[in-house]
Amino acid sequence: MKHKNNQNNKPSQNILKIKAQRLIHQNALYTIIAIFFGFLVGGIFLWAAGFSPIEAYAKLFSSVFSRPKYLIWSVIYATPLIFTGLSVAFSYKMGVFNIGAEGQFVVGSLAALCVGILVDAPPGLHVLLCMLAAVAAGMLWSFLVAVLRVRFGINEVLSFIMFNWIAFYFSNYVVNTAAIHKVGGGEASKDIRESARILLPQSLQNIFQSNKANYGIFLAIIAAIVIWFILTKTTLGYKVQAVGLNPHAAKYGGINSNKTMYIAMSLSGALAALGGAVQLMGNSMRISQFAGQEGFGFQGITVALIASSHPIGCIFSGLFYGAMKYGGSKLNLIDAPTEVVDIIMGTIVLFIAISHVFRYLITRRLKNKEDK
């Protein structure tokens, strides 16, 4: 009888073992572990600085979830980060570290600004023209770096960093030109025309209690789905991932790696530029003269890392980061340092970067149990 029961238990034990092994290799598990440690380390820093971690985290979460208006603002904060996260994730599939998403974001918003101010067009058409201008600017900005990489062998990381600063100062120059600069002084551009804005109807803004509620999040979700489809269902996606995994093997297999590089980096630049356009047309409505880099592109790197470079994952990691940014900005109401959000996100990135260590430790422990 006991022998029969043991035989019946074996299949269920094997199923559990298989499920455990699958779970170990899921990136989502290590992302959750990293987020846990991120909040733990953030709490330690708060406690060391003389603040109550419980009170600070309660304020952070209540600033996001306690009212519908706060959720909408979290989504508004998240939308450009989803775009820059997609930009970084897509280029990473190609084996390229797109640290230039910041510059692409800037030129995208700048192109949309110029069209939004200087062009007089009907509402729907005007929005489309601004988006197309941003896409063209972002693609060109990233394509130039691809040319430097392919033609001259210049490391794209160095080129991207230089192009970030070129975009930074070029934006300041354009903002201060007579046609763009705000009338009556101030270190900012004019506001874009009403026809170039992507705000929700006034009735919905009243419901959400936010005058900046916009269509941007829907555009971000569509962009994520399109990038997922390209990567998983198209020849281009196959080529991009093949070149990213092994460019020599891809070339041996007949893939034109140079052409694929041009296309992939251009699309990556377009995504970041769209983020800049959406931020402008749905939230800021103008561009101020920069005193420092805004960081949307660099924060996109964090979004892509948390999402494990998965396009759909970028939606959720972007929303998470957006909520953290908005909720963290309210910590000063209880005199807690808002920098704790940067500590949390930095710790999360660190633990994701060393996730292979967790994978090794968990695998080793399970193996030791099996041996016993």
C-alpha positions in Angstrom: 0.0 0.0 0.0 2.8 2.4 0.9 4.7 1.4 -2.3 1.5 2.3 -4.3 1.2 5.7 -2.6 4.8 6.5 -3.2 4.3 5.7 -6.9 1.2 8.1 -7.0 3.2 10.9 -5.4 6.1 10.7 -7.8 4.3 12.3 -10.8 3.1 15.2 -8.7 6.6 15.7 -7.3 8.1 15.6 -10.8 5.5 18.3 -11.9 6.4 20.5 -8.9 10.1 20.0 -9.7 9.6 21.0 -13.3 7.5 24.1 -12.3 10.2 25.1 -9.8 12.9 24.8 -12.5 10.9 26.9 -14.9 10.3 29.5 -12.2 14.0 29.7 -11.5 14.7 30.7 -15.1 11.9 33.3 -15.2 13.3 36.9 -15.2 10.1 38.1 -13.4 11.1 36.3 -10.2 14.4 38.1 -10.0 12.8 41.4 -10.8 10.4 40.9 -7.8 13.4 40.0 -5.6 15.2 43.1 -6.9 12.2 45.4 -6.1 12.0 43.9 -2.6 15.7 44.6 -1.9 15.3 48.1 -3.4 12.6 49.0 -0.9 14.6 47.3 1.9 17.7 49.3 1.1 15.7 52.5 0.7 14.1 51.9 4.1 17.5 51.4 5.7 18.7 54.7 4.3 15.6 56.5 5.5 16.0 55.0 9.0 19.7 56.0 9.1 18.7 59.5 8.1 16.3 59.7 11.0 13.0 59.1 9.1 10.4 56.5 9.6 10.5 54.1 6.6 6.9 53.0 7.3 5.7 56.6 7.3 7.7 57.5 4.2 6.5 54.5 2.2 2.9 55.0 3.4 3.1 58.6 2.0 4.7 57.4 -1.2 1.9 54.8 -1.9 -0.9 57.0 -0.7 0.3 59.7 -3.1 -0.2 57.3 -6.0 -3.2 55.2 -5.0 -5.4 57.2 -2.7 -7.1 59.3 -5.4 -7.9 58.8 -9.1 -6.1 62.1 -9.9 -2.9 60.7 -8.5 -3.1 57.6 -10.6 -3.6 59.7 -13.7 -0.5 61.8 -12.8 1.5 58.6 -12.3 0.5 57.5 -15.8 1.5 60.9 -17.2 4.9 60.6 -15.6 5.2 57.1 -16.8 4.3 57.6 -20.5 7.6 59.1 -21.8 9.5 56.5 -19.7 7.7 53.7 -21.6 8.9 55.2 -24.9 12.5 55.6 -23.8 12.4 52.2 -22.2 11.2 50.7 -25.5 14.0 52.6 -27.3 16.7 51.1 -25.1 15.1 47.6 -25.0 14.8 47.5 -28.8 18.4 48.6 -29.4 19.6 46.1 -26.7 18.1 43.3 -28.7 20.5 44.4 -31.5 23.4 44.3 -29.1 23.6 48.1 -28.9 23.6 50.0 -25.6 21.5 53.0 -26.5 22.7 55.6 -23.9 21.7 58.2 -26.5 18.0 57.9 -25.8 18.3 61.2 -23.9 19.5 63.1 -26.9 16.9 61.4 -29.2 14.2 62.4 -26.7 15.3 66.0 -26.8 15.5 66.3 -30.6 12.1 64.6 -30.9 10.5 67.1 -28.5 12.3 70.0 -30.3 11.1 68.9 -33.7 7.5 68.6 -32.4 7.8 72.0 -30.8 8.9 73.7 -34.0 6.1 72.2 -36.0 3.6 72.8 -33.1 4.5 76.5 -33.1 5.3 77.4 -36.7 2.8 75.3 -38.6 -0.9 76.2 -38.7 -3.0 73.0 -39.4 -6.3 71.4 -38.3 -6.1 69.5 -35.0 -5.8 65.9 -36.1 -3.4 66.7 -39.0 -1.3 69.0 -36.8 -0.8 66.3 -34.2 0.3 63.9 -36.9 2.7 66.4 -38.4 4.3 66.9 -35.0 4.7 63.2 -34.5 6.2 62.6 -37.9 8.6 65.5 -37.3 9.7 63.9 -34.0 10.1 60.5 -35.6 12.2 61.9 -38.4 14.4 63.8 -36.0 14.9 60.8 -33.7 15.7 58.5 -36.6 18.2 60.9 -38.1 19.9 61.5 -34.8 20.4 57.7 -34.2 21.1 57.0 -37.8 24.2 59.3 -37.7 25.6 57.3 -34.8 24.9 54.1 -36.7 26.9 55.5 -39.6 29.8 56.3 -37.3 29.7 52.8 -35.9 29.4 50.9 -39.2 31.6 53.1 -41.5 34.3 54.2 -39.2 34.1 51.7 -36.3 33.5 54.4 -33.7 32.0 53.0 -30.5 28.3 53.9 -30.3 28.4 54.6 -26.6 30.9 57.4 -27.0 29.0 58.8 -30.0 25.7 58.7 -28.2 27.1 60.5 -25.2 28.5 63.3 -27.4 25.2 63.5 -29.3 23.3 63.9 -26.0 25.2 67.1 -25.3 24.9 68.3 -28.9 21.1 67.9 -28.6 21.2 69.6 -25.2 22.9 72.8 -26.5 21.1 72.7 -29.8 17.7 72.7 -28.0 18.8 75.7 -25.9 19.9 77.5 -29.1 16.6 76.9 -30.8 14.5 77.8 -27.8 16.2 81.3 -27.7 15.6 82.1 -31.4 13.1 84.9 -32.1 10.5 82.6 -33.8 10.4 80.1 -30.9 11.2 82.1 -27.8 8.4 83.1 -25.4 7.2 86.6 -26.0 7.9 88.9 -23.0 11.0 87.1 -21.7 11.5 84.0 -19.7 13.8 81.1 -20.3 11.3 79.0 -22.3 9.7 78.6 -25.7 6.2 79.7 -26.7 3.4 77.2 -26.0 2.5 74.9 -28.9 -0.8 75.6 -30.6 -4.0 74.1 -29.2 -4.3 72.0 -32.4 -1.0 70.3 -31.7 -2.0 69.0 -28.2 -3.1 65.5 -27.4 -5.1 66.2 -24.3 -8.3 64.2 -23.5 -11.6 66.0 -23.9 -12.5 68.5 -21.2 -15.2 66.3 -19.8 -12.7 63.4 -19.2 -10.2 65.8 -17.7 -12.9 66.9 -15.2 -13.6 63.3 -14.4 -10.0 62.5 -13.8 -9.4 65.8 -12.1 -6.3 66.5 -14.2 -5.9 69.1 -16.9 -3.0 67.2 -18.3 -4.7 63.8 -18.9 -3.8 62.9 -22.5 -3.7 60.1 -25.1 0.0 59.5 -24.6 -0.4 56.2 -22.6 -2.5 54.7 -25.4 0.2 55.6 -28.0 2.9 54.1 -25.7 0.9 50.8 -25.4 0.4 50.7 -29.2 4.2 51.3 -29.6 5.0 48.4 -27.2 2.7 46.0 -29.0 4.2 47.0 -32.4 7.7 46.5 -31.2 6.8 43.1 -29.7 5.2 42.1 -33.0 8.3 43.2 -34.9 10.6 41.3 -32.7 8.6 38.1 -32.5 6.6 37.9 -35.8 8.7 39.5 -38.5 11.9 38.9 -40.5 13.3 42.2 -39.3 12.9 41.1 -35.7 14.6 37.8 -36.4 17.5 39.6 -38.0 17.8 42.1 -35.2 18.0 39.4 -32.5 20.3 37.2 -34.6 22.8 40.1 -35.1 22.4 40.9 -31.3 23.2 37.3 -30.3 26.1 36.7 -32.7 26.8 39.2 -35.5 29.4 36.8 -37.1 27.0 33.9 -37.2 24.3 36.2 -38.5 26.6 37.4 -41.3 27.6 33.8 -42.1 23.8 33.0 -42.4 23.3 35.7 -45.0 22.0 38.5 -42.9 23.2 42.0 -43.8 24.3 43.1 -40.3 25.1 46.7 -41.4 21.7 47.3 -43.0 20.0 45.7 -39.9 22.1 48.0 -37.7 20.9 51.1 -39.6 17.2 50.1 -39.5 17.3 49.0 -35.8 19.1 52.1 -34.5 16.9 54.4 -36.5 13.7 52.7 -35.1 15.2 53.0 -31.6 15.8 56.7 -32.1 12.2 57.1 -33.4 10.8 55.6 -30.2 12.7 57.9 -27.9 11.8 60.9 -30.0 8.1 59.9 -29.8 8.5 60.0 -26.0 9.8 63.5 -26.3 6.9 64.5 -28.5 4.3 63.0 -26.2 5.8 64.7 -23.2 5.6 68.0 -25.0 2.2 67.7 -26.6 0.5 66.1 -23.6 2.1 67.6 -20.6 4.7 70.5 -20.8 3.4 72.3 -23.9 6.7 74.1 -24.1 10.4 73.5 -23.7 12.4 75.4 -21.1 16.0 76.3 -21.5 17.9 73.4 -20.0 20.1 73.9 -17.0 20.9 70.2 -17.0 19.8 67.0 -18.7 16.2 66.0 -17.8 17.0 62.3 -17.5 14.1 60.8 -19.4 16.5 58.8 -21.6 18.7 57.6 -18.8 15.6 56.6 -16.8 14.5 54.6 -19.8 17.6 52.5 -19.3 16.3 51.5 -15.9 12.8 50.8 -17.3 14.3 48.5 -20.0 16.5 46.7 -17.4 13.5 46.1 -15.1 11.5 44.8 -18.0 14.4 42.5 -19.1 14.2 44.3 -22.5 10.7 42.9 -23.2 8.5 45.4 -25.0 5.3 44.5 -23.1 7.3 44.5 -19.8 8.4 48.1 -20.6 4.7 49.1 -20.1 4.6 47.8 -16.6 8.1 48.8 -15.6 7.4 52.3 -17.0 4.2 52.5 -15.0 6.1 51.4 -11.9 8.9 54.0 -12.4 6.3 56.7 -13.2 4.4 55.9 -10.0 7.7 56.0 -8.0 8.6 59.4 -9.5 5.3 61.0 -8.8 4.8 59.4 -5.4 8.4 60.2 -4.4 7.9 63.8 -5.3 5.4 64.1 -2.5 7.8 62.8 0.2 8.9 66.4 0.9 5.5 66.9 2.5 6.7 64.9 5.4 10.2 66.3 5.2 11.6 63.0 3.9 14.2 63.2 1.1 12.8 62.6 -2.4 16.2 61.2 -3.4 15.1 57.9 -1.7 13.4 57.0 -5.0 16.7 57.2 -6.8 18.2 55.0 -4.1 15.4 52.4 -4.6 15.6 52.4 -8.3 19.4 52.2 -8.3 19.3 49.3 -5.9 16.8 47.5 -8.1 19.0 48.0 -11.2 22.0 46.7 -9.2 20.2 43.5 -8.1 18.8 42.9 -11.6 22.4 43.2 -12.9 23.6 40.5 -10.5 20.5 38.3 -10.9 22.6 35.5 -12.3 24.1 35.2 -8.7 20.6 34.6 -7.3 19.9 32.1 -10.1 23.1 30.2 -9.2 22.4 30.2 -5.5 18.8 29.0 -5.9 19.7 26.3 -8.4 22.5 25.1 -6.2 20.2 24.9 -3.1 17.6 22.9 -5.0 20.3 20.6 -6.4 21.6 20.0 -2.8 18.1 19.1 -1.7 17.7 16.6 -4.5 21.0 14.9 -3.6 19.8 14.5 -0.1 
